[in-house]
Each structure stands twice: as C-alpha cells, then as structure tokens.
C-alpha cells in the first residue's frame, strides 16, 4: 500500500521523515536533512555575530523565533575590511637610507621619495624603489679583432651605480641591458684600435681607462642615470685553437726582453768604465800639459836669471855650465874615452865597474871613496886641459 493512500498511516510512511520530526516522540527521524533549514540556521548564526537579527513576535517557527534583517551587509563589511587591510599593506612602505623611490601617478612622473616611512595610492600610483649607493657589477667576455688582425678573448668586469633614479626608471627601457650593449661596443672599438702586444701586456690599464671614458659618454647620451665607476680588463688570451702559437710568441717576447735586459746591464757596466778611462786619460793629458808648460816656464825663468848672472861674471858662469853639462853627460854613460890632439886613444875610464865597486863597498867607506873620486876627477880634468889648450881657451 502506498504511503499516501486513504486510510493508511501517512505520517509513518513519509519517505522524508518529516512527519516523524513534527510528530510526537514516537517518530523514528530516519529521513535526510533539510538543506534549506541548514542554510537558514547558518545565516542566522552569521547575522547574530554581527548583530543583524531581531526577535519575531510569534513563537514556534522553524527559525527559532528570530527574524533575519540585513544579512548581506555583514559579509559586505567583512570584505571591505579585508580589502582595506590589503590596500594599507601595499600602500605603506619604508625607504632605507641607501634607497630612493620614484612614484608615478597615472603613468607620469610625480615625485622622488627619500628615506623614511611613506605612502602611495595604488592602483593610481606605481612605485619603483632601488638602492642608489650599492656598487653593482657584471662580467663579460668575447672574442674581438685587434688592430693587427688577430683574434683574442678579452674578459672584463664593469662596476657601476645608480646616480639618478628618475632617469634610470623613465628615460630608458632596461638601462642595465643598454649598459651591457654599450660596453660591448666600447670594448670592441678600443681593442680594434690597439695592437695585440699592447692588449696582452702592459696596455690593459690604458685600455680600461679609455673603455670607461667611452662607456660613460654612452650612458650620459642615453640618459640612463648610471655612473660607471670602474672597468677592469683582465688578462686577455688567444682562442684555444691557437693558444700554443700564442704561448710561443709570448715566450719569444720574454726571451727578447731578457736579452735586452742583459745587454742593458752589460752596457751599464762597460760605458761607465769607458767614461772613467776617458776621463783619466783627459786628466793625465791635462796634467802632462800643465807640467810641460810649468817646466818650460821654469827653464825660461832659470835661463833669464842665468843670463843676468852671466853678464855679471862670464868666466865663472861658463865654467859652471861646462861642469853641469859634463856631469849630466857622464851620468848617462858607463864608458868615457879621452883623446888627445893626435886623435889616438889616450885614456879609458871604466865608470861601470867603478860604480859597481862603489855600490858594493861598506857604508863607512862612502865618504872616503867620494873624496878620492873627486880628486881623481880634478886630476883628469887638469890633465885634459894640459893636453888640450883649446878647451882652456874656450873656457
């Protein structure tokens, strides 16, 4: 029999169990829950939390005697509170001592903000915040052609910082990419106008300064707001395919430099010595010249004095000159021959033996031998004058 047939117990046969809930205590309450009732209870609870419910006049309703009033406004206020919290969280920001911030209003520059606590109005305003004191850097390496048509790999590092944040944000799109492209252009220009030897050896510092100057001109022309502080050109090298040949060239260059240093060292040792020898010869020549001049002047002075004495006593002066001349002649020879008028050898004086004998004699006999020699010389002189009257007349 169906649950809604006449004469049947429709309350007990209700498939949803509604009769059992509304009936007395004898209902079994085995049906599914009422979804509308559940939603109403949840809404009443939410309205009760925000004070949007009031008691209805009647009792015994399924909603517990409460009347719903403005349930959608509570959810709206909750959403507004969440949105306001999120907006405040994004609108309030802090700029550090090393930073600056650029604010754009409707896409146009409005202001530059310094350190401190600040507020902007998104989404009508946009904020760009960057560190303007930190040194930034990037490295680059590439193969380039030198002035003498050699391919080398040049690694370098560029250090820079932001000096004008407004230009950095607004003037150029991706200014750091522009910096890298400008660096590539500047390095290729400098390397292309430099010989390979300068790039590989002592020309790196000059090249780095030239690259930095040229790169800064590019950045100023582009209005990037970037200041290039340093460009470091590291040791350039040849490509791998020709590295061995370049190593041989470098070794040959080192050998050349070593030989030059050795030659310079030898020159530094020889040249001063030669200069000293030349100076010594000049000094000796100058001394010899001075001595000859002084001796000539002395002889001339002596001759003038001798002439004055000769005029006063000619005989005595002539005799003295003769004796001095004979003494000088006798001192330079070891043999003396005295001849007469007939031209025959009259006398032989072995002066060499006499000098040797005198040198071998004891010291106490020196005075006696000297006296004897003087007497002998006087006797010989007298005998010579006796046999040669002409010599006496000439005297």
C-alpha positions in Angstrom: 0.0 0.0 0.0 1.3 3.5 -0.9 2.3 5.9 1.8 -0.4 8.4 0.8 -3.3 6.0 0.3 -6.5 6.8 2.2 -6.9 5.0 5.5 -3.2 4.5 5.8 -0.8 6.0 8.3 0.7 8.7 6.2 2.8 10.1 8.9 4.7 6.9 9.5 5.0 6.2 5.8 6.5 9.6 4.7 9.8 8.8 2.9 11.4 12.1 4.0 10.7 11.5 7.6 9.0 14.9 8.0 6.1 13.5 9.9 8.3 11.8 12.4 10.1 15.1 13.2 6.9 17.1 13.6 5.0 14.3 15.3 5.4 13.3 18.9 8.1 11.3 20.4 7.1 8.2 18.5 8.7 9.4 15.2 11.8 7.5 14.0 13.6 10.6 12.5 15.3 8.5 9.8 15.0 10.8 6.7 17.6 13.0 5.0 18.3 16.5 6.5 16.5 19.6 5.2 19.1 21.7 3.3 17.1 24.9 3.4 16.8 24.6 7.1 20.5 24.1 7.4 21.3 27.2 5.3 18.9 29.3 7.3 20.5 28.3 10.5 24.0 29.2 9.2 22.8 32.6 8.0 21.1 33.3 11.4 24.3 32.5 13.2 26.4 34.8 11.0 23.8 37.6 11.5 23.9 37.0 15.2 27.6 37.5 15.2 27.3 41.0 13.6 24.1 42.0 15.5 21.8 41.9 12.4 18.9 39.8 13.9 15.9 40.5 16.0 13.3 38.5 17.7 10.0 38.0 15.9 6.7 38.4 17.7 5.4 34.9 17.1 6.9 31.8 18.5 7.2 28.3 17.2 8.8 28.9 13.9 11.4 26.7 12.4 14.0 29.5 12.6 13.8 29.6 16.4 11.7 32.7 16.6 14.3 35.1 15.0 13.8 37.3 12.0 16.6 37.9 9.6 17.5 41.6 8.9 20.2 42.8 6.5 22.2 39.5 6.4 24.2 40.6 3.2 25.6 43.8 4.8 27.7 41.8 7.3 29.5 39.9 4.5 30.0 43.2 2.7 31.6 44.9 5.7 33.9 41.9 6.1 35.0 42.1 2.5 35.6 45.8 2.7 37.7 45.4 5.8 39.9 42.8 4.1 40.3 44.9 1.0 41.2 47.9 3.2 43.8 45.9 5.1 45.4 44.6 1.9 45.4 48.2 0.4 47.1 49.6 3.5 49.6 46.8 3.5 50.6 47.7 -0.1 50.3 51.5 0.2 52.6 51.9 3.2 56.3 51.3 2.5 59.7 52.1 4.1 62.6 53.5 2.1 66.0 52.7 3.6 68.9 55.1 3.9 70.6 53.7 0.9 67.5 53.7 -1.3 65.2 56.1 -3.2 61.7 55.6 -4.7 60.1 57.1 -7.8 56.3 57.4 -7.7 54.3 57.5 -11.0 50.8 58.8 -10.9 48.7 57.6 -13.8 51.9 56.6 -15.6 53.5 60.0 -15.3 56.4 61.0 -13.0 55.1 62.6 -9.8 57.9 62.6 -7.2 61.1 61.1 -5.9 60.9 59.8 -2.3 63.8 59.8 0.1 64.5 57.6 3.2 61.6 57.2 5.7 58.0 55.9 6.1 55.9 56.8 3.0 52.5 56.1 1.5 51.4 56.0 -2.1 47.9 55.3 -3.6 47.8 52.1 -5.7 46.5 51.4 -8.3 46.5 55.0 -9.3 50.2 55.3 -8.4 53.2 53.0 -9.1 56.4 52.7 -7.1 59.9 51.9 -8.2 62.3 51.5 -5.3 66.1 50.9 -5.9 69.3 51.0 -3.9 71.3 54.1 -5.3 74.5 53.6 -3.3 75.4 50.0 -3.8 78.1 49.2 -6.3 76.8 46.8 -8.9 78.9 44.8 -11.3 78.7 42.4 -14.2 81.3 40.4 -16.2 81.6 40.0 -19.9 83.8 38.0 -22.3 84.0 37.8 -26.0 86.3 37.3 -29.0 87.5 40.5 -30.6 89.7 41.6 -33.5 92.7 43.7 -32.8 94.3 46.4 -35.0 96.8 44.0 -36.4 94.0 41.5 -37.3 94.5 39.0 -34.5 91.6 37.4 -32.7 91.8 37.4 -28.9 89.4 36.8 -26.0 89.0 39.8 -23.7 87.3 39.3 -20.3 86.3 42.4 -18.3 84.3 43.5 -15.3 82.2 46.7 -15.1 81.3 48.3 -11.8 78.5 50.9 -11.8 75.9 52.5 -9.6 72.7 54.5 -10.0 73.0 58.2 -9.6 69.6 59.4 -11.0 66.8 57.1 -10.2 64.3 59.1 -12.3 66.3 58.7 -15.5 67.1 55.1 -14.6 63.3 54.3 -14.4 61.8 56.5 -17.1 64.4 57.5 -19.7 65.5 54.1 -21.0 63.8 50.7 -21.1 66.0 48.2 -19.4 69.0 50.5 -18.7 71.2 47.7 -17.5 70.8 45.8 -20.8 71.7 49.1 -22.6 74.8 49.3 -20.4 75.9 45.8 -21.5 75.4 46.6 -25.1 77.3 49.9 -24.8 80.1 48.1 -23.0 80.4 45.6 -25.9 80.6 48.4 -28.4 83.2 50.4 -26.4 85.4 47.4 -25.8 85.4 46.4 -29.4 86.2 49.9 -30.5 89.2 50.2 -28.2 90.5 46.7 -28.9 90.1 47.2 -32.6 92.3 50.3 -32.4 95.0 48.6 -30.3 97.8 46.1 -31.3 97.8 42.6 -29.9 101.0 43.1 -28.0 99.5 46.1 -26.1 96.4 44.1 -25.3 98.3 41.1 -24.0 100.9 43.0 -22.0 101.2 46.5 -20.5 98.4 48.2 -22.4 95.5 46.9 -20.3 95.3 49.8 -17.8 95.3 52.4 -20.6 92.6 50.4 -22.4 90.5 50.1 -19.3 90.6 53.9 -18.7 89.6 54.5 -22.3 86.8 52.0 -22.2 85.4 53.6 -19.0 85.5 57.1 -20.5 83.8 56.0 -23.7 81.2 53.9 -21.8 80.3 56.9 -19.6 79.8 59.1 -22.6 77.3 56.5 -24.0 75.5 56.4 -20.6 75.2 60.2 -20.5 74.0 60.3 -24.0 71.3 57.7 -23.3 70.2 59.5 -20.0 70.3 56.2 -18.1 71.2 57.7 -14.7 74.1 55.2 -14.4 77.6 56.2 -13.3 80.4 53.8 -14.4 83.0 53.7 -11.5 85.5 51.1 -12.7 86.3 48.9 -15.7 88.7 46.1 -15.1 90.3 44.4 -18.1 91.6 41.0 -17.1 94.3 39.1 -18.8 93.5 38.7 -22.4 94.2 35.4 -24.1 94.1 33.8 -27.5 91.4 31.4 -28.6 92.0 27.7 -27.7 92.7 26.8 -31.3 95.8 29.0 -31.5 96.8 29.1 -27.8 100.0 27.1 -28.3 101.2 29.5 -31.1 100.4 32.5 -28.8 102.4 30.8 -26.0 105.4 30.5 -28.3 105.1 34.2 -29.2 104.9 35.2 -25.5 108.0 33.1 -24.7 109.9 34.6 -27.6 108.9 38.1 -26.4 110.0 37.2 -22.9 113.4 36.0 -24.3 113.7 39.2 -26.2 113.1 41.2 -23.1 115.6 39.1 -21.1 118.3 39.6 -23.8 117.6 43.4 -23.8 118.0 43.5 -20.1 121.3 41.6 -20.3 122.5 44.0 -23.0 121.5 47.0 -20.9 123.2 45.5 -17.9 126.4 44.9 -19.9 126.2 48.5 -21.3 125.7 49.9 -17.9 128.8 48.1 -16.7 131.0 49.0 -19.8 130.0 52.5 -20.5 130.8 54.0 -17.1 134.2 52.2 -17.1 135.0 53.6 -20.6 133.9 57.0 -19.5 136.1 56.7 -16.4 139.1 55.6 -18.5 138.5 58.5 -20.9 138.3 60.9 -18.0 141.5 59.5 -16.6 143.3 60.0 -19.9 142.0 63.5 -20.1 143.2 64.3 -16.6 146.6 62.8 -17.4 146.9 64.8 -20.6 145.9 67.9 -18.7 148.5 67.2 -16.0 151.2 66.5 -18.6 150.4 69.7 -20.4 150.5 71.6 -17.2 153.8 70.0 -16.2 155.4 70.7 -19.6 154.2 74.3 -19.5 155.4 74.8 -16.0 158.7 73.1 -16.7 159.2 75.3 -19.8 158.3 78.4 -17.9 160.7 77.4 -15.1 163.5 76.7 -17.7 162.8 80.1 -19.3 162.9 81.8 -15.9 166.1 80.0 -15.0 167.7 81.0 -18.3 166.8 84.6 -17.7 168.4 84.5 -14.3 171.4 82.7 -15.7 171.8 85.4 -18.4 171.8 88.0 -15.7 174.5 86.1 -13.7 176.5 85.5 -16.9 176.6 89.2 -17.6 177.9 89.9 -14.2 180.6 87.0 -14.2 181.0 85.4 -17.6 184.0 83.2 -16.7 182.5 81.7 -13.6 179.2 81.1 -15.2 180.8 79.5 -18.3 182.8 77.2 -16.0 179.7 76.2 -14.1 177.7 75.5 -17.2 180.5 73.3 -18.5 180.7 71.3 -15.3 177.0 70.8 -15.2 176.9 69.6 -18.8 179.7 67.2 -18.3 178.1 65.8 -15.1 174.9 65.3 -16.9 176.7 63.5 -19.8 178.8 61.4 -17.5 175.8 60.2 -15.5 174.1 58.8 -18.6 177.1 56.7 -19.8 179.3 54.0 -18.4 182.3 54.4 -20.7 184.5 57.6 -21.2 187.2 57.9 -23.8 189.7 60.9 -23.5 191.6 61.7 -26.7 194.5 64.0 -27.4 195.4 66.2 -30.3 196.8 63.4 -32.4 193.5 61.6 -32.4 194.8 58.5 -30.6 193.0 56.9 -27.6 194.7 58.3 -24.6 192.6 57.2 -21.6 189.8 54.8 -20.9 187.6 55.2 -17.8 185.6 52.1 -16.7 182.9 54.0 -15.0 180.5 51.0 -14.9 183.0 49.0 -12.8 183.7 51.9 -10.7 180.0 52.4 -9.9 179.6 48.7 -9.2 182.6 48.7 -6.9 181.3 51.7 -5.1 177.9 50.2 -4.7 179.4 47.0 -3.1 181.6 48.9 -0.6 180.5 49.3 3.0 178.8 52.4 4.1 181.7 53.8 6.2 183.9 53.9 3.1 181.5 56.0 1.1 182.8 59.4 2.2 186.5 58.4 1.5 185.7 57.0 -1.9 183.7 60.1 -2.8 186.7 62.3 -1.9 189.1 60.1 -3.8 186.8 60.2 -6.8 186.6 64.0 -6.7 190.4 64.2 -6.5 190.7 61.8 -9.5 188.2 63.8 -11.5 190.2 67.0 -10.7 193.4 65.4 -11.8 191.8 64.1 -15.0 190.4 67.5 -15.7 193.8 69.2 -15.3 195.5 66.6 -17.5 192.8 67.0 -20.1 193.2 70.8 -20.1 197.0 70.5 -20.3 196.9 68.3 -23.4 194.1 70.3 -24.9 194.9 74.1 -24.6 192.0 74.9 -26.9 189.5 73.7 -24.3 191.1 76.2 -21.7 190.8 79.0 -24.2 187.2 78.2 -24.9 186.6 78.4 -21.3 
